[in-house]
Amino acid sequence: HGFDDHRDRQEEQHEHRFAAEVTVRAVAMTQKHHAGHLVLAAEPHMLGLLRSTLKLPAKPEIKVHELASDLVKLSPAAIQEHLAADGLLPAVRTGHAV
């Protein structure tokens, strides 16, 4: 029983470190590309960890959007479509006149 508690704590610490690394990199990319918006999409538990580790700079202001959904098994195109359907990203323009 004590072994399981230790393993659970280690897994929680690993998840927290992973979430912190993801948010640091996400904010850095957002700043590098001068984006005013950051979309965090993850299953609910991981989204909570991402939220708790997110450190935003005072300037420039970055608006954070959250989606509690596990999109990891989707293709990049399907993720784009899903986020666009939720109004979090612009829809992809196909260039075809209708």
DSSP file with accessible surface (Angstrom, degrees, kcal/mol):
  #  RESIDUE AA STRUCTURE BP1 BP2  ACC     N-H-->O    O-->H-N    N-H-->O    O-->H-N    TCO  KAPPA ALPHA  PHI   PSI    X-CA   Y-CA   Z-CA
    1    1 A H     >        0   0  176      0, 0.0     4,-1.8     0, 0.0     5,-0.1   0.000 360.0 360.0 360.0 -45.3    0.0    0.0    0.0
    2    2 A G  H  >  +     0   0   52      1,-0.2     4,-2.0     2,-0.2     5,-0.1   0.852 360.0  56.1 -63.2 -33.8    2.8    2.4    0.9
    3    3 A F  H  > S+     0   0  128      2,-0.2     4,-2.5     1,-0.2    -1,-0.2   0.912 106.1  50.1 -64.3 -42.2    4.5    1.6   -2.4
    4    4 A D  H  > S+     0   0   88      2,-0.2     4,-2.8     1,-0.2    -2,-0.2   0.894 108.8  52.0 -63.6 -40.1    1.4    2.5   -4.4
    5    5 A D  H  X S+     0   0   65     -4,-1.8     4,-2.3     2,-0.2    -1,-0.2   0.916 110.8  48.1 -61.6 -41.7    1.2    5.9   -2.5
    6    6 A H  H  X S+     0   0   85     -4,-2.0     4,-2.3     2,-0.2    -2,-0.2   0.921 112.5  48.3 -64.3 -44.1    4.8    6.6   -3.4
    7    7 A R  H  X S+     0   0  135     -4,-2.5     4,-2.5     1,-0.2    -2,-0.2   0.906 110.7  51.4 -63.4 -41.5    4.2    5.6   -7.0
    8    8 A D  H  X S+     0   0   80     -4,-2.8     4,-2.5     2,-0.2    -1,-0.2   0.914 110.2  49.0 -61.6 -42.9    1.1    7.9   -7.1
    9    9 A R  H  X S+     0   0  132     -4,-2.3     4,-2.5     2,-0.2    -1,-0.2   0.908 110.9  50.4 -63.2 -41.6    3.1   10.8   -5.7
   10   10 A Q  H  X S+     0   0  104     -4,-2.3     4,-2.5     2,-0.2    -2,-0.2   0.917 110.9  48.8 -62.9 -41.6    5.9   10.3   -8.3
   11   11 A E  H  X S+     0   0  106     -4,-2.5     4,-2.8     2,-0.2    -2,-0.2   0.922 111.2  50.0 -65.3 -41.9    3.3   10.2  -11.1
   12   12 A E  H  X S+     0   0  122     -4,-2.5     4,-2.3     2,-0.2    -2,-0.2   0.916 111.8  48.3 -61.4 -42.6    1.7   13.4   -9.9
   13   13 A Q  H  X S+     0   0  107     -4,-2.5     4,-2.5     2,-0.2    -2,-0.2   0.909 111.7  49.8 -64.6 -41.3    5.0   15.1   -9.7
   14   14 A H  H  X S+     0   0  112     -4,-2.5     4,-2.5     2,-0.2    -2,-0.2   0.931 111.5  48.3 -63.0 -45.7    5.9   13.9  -13.2
   15   15 A E  H  X S+     0   0   46     -4,-2.8     4,-2.7     1,-0.2    -2,-0.2   0.898 111.7  50.4 -61.4 -40.2    2.6   15.2  -14.5
   16   16 A H  H  X S+     0   0   89     -4,-2.3     4,-2.5     2,-0.2    -2,-0.2   0.925 111.5  47.1 -65.3 -44.7    3.1   18.6  -12.8
   17   17 A R  H  X S+     0   0  146     -4,-2.5     4,-2.4     2,-0.2    -2,-0.2   0.909 112.7  50.4 -62.4 -41.5    6.6   19.0  -14.2
   18   18 A F  H  X S+     0   0  107     -4,-2.5     4,-2.6     2,-0.2    -2,-0.2   0.944 110.9  48.3 -61.6 -47.4    5.3   18.0  -17.7
   19   19 A A  H  X S+     0   0    0     -4,-2.7     4,-2.6     1,-0.2    -2,-0.2   0.907 111.0  51.3 -60.5 -41.9    2.5   20.5  -17.5
   20   20 A A  H  X S+     0   0   30     -4,-2.5     4,-2.3     2,-0.2    -1,-0.2   0.917 110.7  48.1 -62.4 -42.3    4.9   23.2  -16.3
   21   21 A E  H  X S+     0   0   98     -4,-2.4     4,-2.3     2,-0.2     5,-0.2   0.920 111.2  51.0 -65.5 -40.9    7.2   22.5  -19.2
   22   22 A V  H  X S+     0   0   49     -4,-2.6     4,-2.7     1,-0.2    -2,-0.2   0.936 111.8  46.5 -61.6 -46.0    4.3   22.6  -21.7
   23   23 A T  H  X S+     0   0    3     -4,-2.6     4,-2.6     2,-0.2     5,-0.3   0.900 110.6  52.2 -68.4 -37.3    3.1   26.0  -20.4
   24   24 A V  H  X S+     0   0  100     -4,-2.3     4,-2.3    -5,-0.2    -1,-0.2   0.947 114.5  43.1 -60.8 -46.2    6.6   27.5  -20.4
   25   25 A R  H  X S+     0   0  156     -4,-2.3     4,-2.6     2,-0.2    -2,-0.2   0.892 112.7  52.7 -67.8 -38.6    7.1   26.5  -24.0
   26   26 A A  H  X S+     0   0   20     -4,-2.7     4,-2.3    -5,-0.2    -2,-0.2   0.926 111.4  45.7 -64.5 -43.0    3.5   27.5  -25.1
   27   27 A V  H  X S+     0   0   11     -4,-2.6     4,-2.7     2,-0.2     5,-0.2   0.924 112.1  52.2 -65.9 -41.7    4.0   31.0  -23.6
   28   28 A A  H  X S+     0   0   49     -4,-2.3     4,-2.8    -5,-0.3    -2,-0.2   0.924 111.9  45.7 -60.7 -43.7    7.4   31.3  -25.3
   29   29 A M  H  X S+     0   0  113     -4,-2.6     4,-2.1     2,-0.2    -1,-0.2   0.898 111.0  53.2 -66.3 -39.2    6.0   30.3  -28.7
   30   30 A T  H  <>S+     0   0   11     -4,-2.3     5,-2.6    -5,-0.2    -2,-0.2   0.927 113.7  42.8 -61.5 -43.6    3.0   32.7  -28.2
   31   31 A Q  H ><5S+     0   0   77     -4,-2.7     3,-1.5     3,-0.2    -2,-0.2   0.918 111.2  54.7 -68.4 -43.7    5.4   35.6  -27.5
   32   32 A K  H 3<5S+     0   0  156     -4,-2.8    -1,-0.2     1,-0.3    -2,-0.2   0.877 114.6  40.1 -58.6 -38.6    7.8   34.6  -30.3
   33   33 A H  T 3<5S-     0   0  123     -4,-2.1    -1,-0.3    -5,-0.2    -2,-0.2   0.294 109.3-122.8 -96.7  10.4    5.0   34.7  -32.8
   34   34 A H  T < 5 +     0   0  172     -3,-1.5     2,-0.3     1,-0.2    -3,-0.2   0.843  52.6 164.4  52.9  39.0    3.4   37.8  -31.3
   35   35 A A      < -     0   0   42     -5,-2.6    -1,-0.2    -6,-0.2    -2,-0.1  -0.659  34.3-156.9 -86.6 142.8    0.1   36.0  -30.9
   36   36 A G  S    S+     0   0   36     -2,-0.3    27,-3.4    26,-0.1     2,-0.4   0.457  74.0  59.3 -95.8  -2.1   -2.4   37.5  -28.6
   37   37 A H  E     -a   63   0A 112     25,-0.2     2,-0.4    -7,-0.1    27,-0.2  -0.973  56.7-168.1-132.6 144.5   -4.2   34.2  -27.9
   38   38 A L  E     -a   64   0A  15     25,-2.5    27,-3.0    -2,-0.4     2,-0.6  -0.999  11.0-154.7-130.5 126.4   -3.2   30.8  -26.4
   39   39 A V  E     -a   65   0A  38     -2,-0.4     2,-0.6    25,-0.2    27,-0.2  -0.916   5.3-166.9-104.9 122.7   -5.4   27.8  -26.7
   40   40 A L  E     +a   66   0A   8     25,-3.1    27,-2.5    -2,-0.6     2,-0.5  -0.951  12.0 174.9-106.9 115.0   -5.0   25.1  -24.0
   41   41 A A  E     +a   67   0A  39     -2,-0.6     2,-0.3    25,-0.2    27,-0.2  -0.986  19.8 125.2-123.6 121.4   -6.7   21.8  -25.0
   42   42 A A  E     -a   68   0A  13     25,-2.0    27,-0.9    -2,-0.5    28,-0.2  -0.976  65.0 -73.6-162.6 164.7   -6.3   18.8  -22.8
   43   43 A E     >  -     0   0   69     -2,-0.3     4,-2.8    25,-0.2     5,-0.2  -0.282  62.4 -97.4 -63.0 155.9   -8.3   16.2  -20.9
   44   44 A P  H  > S+     0   0   88      0, 0.0     4,-2.1     0, 0.0     5,-0.1   0.844 120.6  48.7 -51.3 -43.6   -9.8   17.8  -17.8
   45   45 A H  H  > S+     0   0   97      1,-0.2     4,-1.7     2,-0.2     5,-0.1   0.951 116.1  42.9 -63.4 -47.7   -7.2   16.6  -15.3
   46   46 A M  H  > S+     0   0   31      1,-0.2     4,-2.9     2,-0.2     5,-0.2   0.884 109.8  57.6 -67.1 -35.7   -4.2   17.7  -17.5
   47   47 A L  H  X S+     0   0    6     -4,-2.8     4,-2.8     1,-0.2    -1,-0.2   0.920 105.3  51.6 -60.6 -39.1   -6.0   21.0  -18.3
   48   48 A G  H  X S+     0   0   26     -4,-2.1     4,-2.2    -5,-0.2    -1,-0.2   0.908 110.8  47.5 -62.3 -41.1   -6.2   21.7  -14.5
   49   49 A L  H  X S+     0   0   27     -4,-1.7     4,-1.5     2,-0.2    -2,-0.2   0.913 111.8  50.0 -66.6 -42.4   -2.5   21.1  -14.2
   50   50 A L  H  X S+     0   0   11     -4,-2.9     4,-1.1     1,-0.2     3,-0.4   0.938 111.3  49.5 -60.4 -44.8   -1.8   23.3  -17.2
   51   51 A R  H  < S+     0   0  125     -4,-2.8     3,-0.5     1,-0.2    -1,-0.2   0.912 110.4  50.3 -60.6 -42.0   -3.9   26.0  -15.7
   52   52 A S  H  < S+     0   0   78     -4,-2.2    -1,-0.2     1,-0.2    -2,-0.2   0.752 116.0  41.2 -72.3 -22.0   -2.1   25.7  -12.3
   53   53 A T  H  < S+     0   0    5     -4,-1.5     2,-0.3    -3,-0.4    -1,-0.2   0.517  85.3 116.7-101.9  -6.0    1.4   26.0  -13.9
   54   54 A L     <  -     0   0   34     -4,-1.1     2,-0.5    -3,-0.5   -34,-0.1  -0.475  40.3-175.1 -70.7 123.7    0.6   28.7  -16.4
   55   55 A K        -     0   0  165     -2,-0.3   -28,-0.0   -35,-0.1    -1,-0.0  -0.947   7.7-165.2-121.4 107.6    2.6   31.9  -15.8
   56   56 A L        -     0   0   75     -2,-0.5     2,-0.1     1,-0.1     5,-0.1  -0.716  20.6-117.5 -94.4 143.2    1.7   34.7  -18.2
   57   57 A P        -     0   0   37      0, 0.0     5,-0.3     0, 0.0    -1,-0.1  -0.399  19.1-125.7 -71.7 154.3    3.8   37.8  -18.6
   58   58 A A  S    S+     0   0   92      1,-0.2     4,-0.0     3,-0.1    -2,-0.0   0.895  88.3  63.2 -65.7 -41.3    2.2   41.1  -17.7
   59   59 A K  S    S+     0   0  170      1,-0.2    -1,-0.2     2,-0.1     2,-0.1  -0.997  93.6  30.9-135.7 143.0    2.9   42.5  -21.2
   60   60 A P  S    S-     0   0   81      0, 0.0    -1,-0.2     0, 0.0     2,-0.2   0.665  93.9-125.3 -71.9 154.9    2.0   41.8  -23.8
   61   61 A E        -     0   0  157     -2,-0.1     2,-0.5    -5,-0.1    -3,-0.1  -0.436  23.4-161.6 -68.7 133.7   -1.4   40.5  -22.7
   62   62 A I        -     0   0   10     -5,-0.3     2,-0.5    -2,-0.2   -25,-0.2  -0.984   9.5-144.1-118.8 123.6   -2.1   37.0  -23.8
   63   63 A K  E     -a   37   0A 118    -27,-3.4   -25,-2.5    -2,-0.5     2,-0.5  -0.764  17.2-148.4 -87.9 127.1   -5.7   35.8  -23.8
   64   64 A V  E     -a   38   0A  39     -2,-0.5     2,-0.4   -27,-0.2   -25,-0.2  -0.841  11.8-169.1-101.8 131.9   -6.0   32.2  -22.8
   65   65 A H  E     -a   39   0A  42    -27,-3.0   -25,-3.1    -2,-0.5     2,-0.4  -0.949   9.5-156.0-116.2 140.1   -8.8   29.9  -24.1
   66   66 A E  E     -a   40   0A  79     -2,-0.4     2,-0.4   -27,-0.2   -25,-0.2  -0.923  14.0-176.0-122.4 143.8   -9.4   26.5  -22.6
   67   67 A L  E     -a   41   0A  27    -27,-2.5   -25,-2.0    -2,-0.4     2,-1.7  -0.960  17.3-150.9-137.0 114.9  -10.9   23.3  -24.0
   68   68 A A  E     +a   42   0A  59     -2,-0.4     2,-0.3   -27,-0.2   -25,-0.2  -0.614  58.5 112.4 -85.9  79.7  -11.4   20.3  -21.7
   69   69 A S        -     0   0   34     -2,-1.7     2,-0.9   -27,-0.9    -2,-0.1  -0.979  68.2-124.8-153.3 137.6  -11.1   17.7  -24.5
   70   70 A D        +     0   0  101     -2,-0.3     3,-0.2   -28,-0.2   -28,-0.1  -0.758  36.9 162.0 -87.7 107.0   -8.5   15.0  -25.3
   71   71 A L    >   +     0   0   16     -2,-0.9     3,-2.0     1,-0.1    -1,-0.1   0.281  37.0 112.7-105.9   8.8   -7.5   15.7  -28.9
   72   72 A V  T 3  S+     0   0  110      1,-0.3    -1,-0.1     7,-0.0     7,-0.1   0.778  75.5  50.7 -61.0 -28.1   -4.3   13.7  -28.9
   73   73 A K  T 3  S+     0   0  199     -3,-0.2    -1,-0.3     2,-0.0     2,-0.2   0.511  92.7  97.1 -90.0  -0.9   -5.5   11.0  -31.3
   74   74 A L  S <  S-     0   0   72     -3,-2.0    -3,-0.0     1,-0.1     0, 0.0  -0.553  78.1-113.2 -87.3 153.7   -6.7   13.5  -33.9
   75   75 A S     >  -     0   0   65     -2,-0.2     4,-2.6     1,-0.1     5,-0.2  -0.349  34.4-104.8 -73.6 161.3   -4.7   14.5  -36.9
   76   76 A P  H  > S+     0   0  111      0, 0.0     4,-2.6     0, 0.0     5,-0.2   0.907 123.9  51.2 -54.8 -40.1   -3.5   18.1  -37.1
   77   77 A A  H  > S+     0   0   72      1,-0.2     4,-2.4     2,-0.2     5,-0.1   0.907 110.4  48.2 -64.9 -40.3   -6.3   18.9  -39.7
   78   78 A A  H  > S+     0   0   32      2,-0.2     4,-2.6     1,-0.2    -1,-0.2   0.876 110.8  51.2 -68.5 -36.2   -8.9   17.3  -37.4
   79   79 A I  H  X S+     0   0   51     -4,-2.6     4,-3.0     2,-0.2     5,-0.3   0.944 110.4  49.3 -64.2 -46.1   -7.6   19.4  -34.4
   80   80 A Q  H  X S+     0   0   53     -4,-2.6     4,-2.5    -5,-0.2    -2,-0.2   0.936 113.1  47.1 -56.6 -46.9   -7.8   22.6  -36.5
   81   81 A E  H  X S+     0   0  146     -4,-2.4     4,-2.5     2,-0.2    -1,-0.2   0.914 112.9  48.9 -62.9 -43.6  -11.4   21.7  -37.6
   82   82 A H  H  X S+     0   0   62     -4,-2.6     4,-1.4     2,-0.2    -2,-0.2   0.932 114.0  44.9 -63.1 -47.2  -12.4   20.9  -34.0
   83   83 A L  H  <>S+     0   0   14     -4,-3.0     5,-2.8     1,-0.2     6,-0.9   0.866 113.0  51.3 -67.8 -35.1  -10.9   24.1  -32.6
   84   84 A A  H ><5S+     0   0   24     -4,-2.5     3,-1.7    -5,-0.3    -1,-0.2   0.911 106.5  54.1 -67.0 -40.2  -12.5   26.1  -35.4
   85   85 A A  H 3<5S+     0   0   85     -4,-2.5    -1,-0.2     1,-0.3    -2,-0.2   0.837 108.8  49.5 -62.6 -30.9  -15.9   24.6  -34.8
   86   86 A D  T 3<5S-     0   0   80     -4,-1.4    -1,-0.3    -5,-0.2    -2,-0.2   0.381 118.6-114.5 -86.6   1.5  -15.5   25.7  -31.1
   87   87 A G  T < 5S+     0   0   65     -3,-1.7    -3,-0.2     2,-0.2    -2,-0.1   0.669  87.1 114.9  76.1  17.3  -14.6   29.2  -32.3
   88   88 A L  S   <S+     0   0   36     -5,-2.8    -4,-0.2    -6,-0.2    -5,-0.1   0.667  79.5  23.6 -93.5 -19.9  -11.1   29.0  -30.9
   89   89 A L  S    S-     0   0   60     -6,-0.9    -2,-0.2    -9,-0.1    -1,-0.2  -0.971  92.1 -96.7-137.9 155.1   -9.3   29.1  -34.3
   90   90 A P        -     0   0  103      0, 0.0    -6,-0.1     0, 0.0    -5,-0.1  -0.402  48.2-101.3 -68.5 150.1  -10.3   30.5  -37.6
   91   91 A A        -     0   0   75     -7,-0.2     2,-0.3     1,-0.1   -10,-0.1  -0.389  41.0-102.4 -67.6 148.7  -11.7   28.0  -40.1
   92   92 A V        -     0   0  101     -3,-0.1     2,-0.5    -2,-0.1    -1,-0.1  -0.585  32.5-137.1 -74.8 131.6   -9.3   26.9  -42.8
   93   93 A R        -     0   0  232     -2,-0.3    -1,-0.0     1,-0.1     0, 0.0  -0.800  11.2-162.8 -92.0 129.6  -10.0   28.6  -46.1
   94   94 A T        -     0   0  104     -2,-0.5    -1,-0.1     2,-0.2     3,-0.1   0.688  29.5-129.2 -87.1 -18.7   -9.9   26.2  -49.0
   95   95 A G        +     0   0   78      1,-0.3     2,-0.4     0, 0.0    -2,-0.1   0.489  65.2 128.8  85.7  -0.9   -9.5   28.9  -51.7
   96   96 A H        -     0   0  148      1,-0.0    -1,-0.3     0, 0.0     2,-0.2  -0.783  57.6-129.9 -92.3 132.3  -12.4   27.5  -53.7
   97   97 A A              0   0  106     -2,-0.4    -1,-0.0    -3,-0.1     0, 0.0  -0.562 360.0 360.0 -75.9 142.6  -15.2   29.8  -54.8
   98   98 A V              0   0  192     -2,-0.2    -1,-0.0     0, 0.0     0, 0.0  -0.848 360.0 360.0-112.1 360.0  -18.7   28.6  -54.1
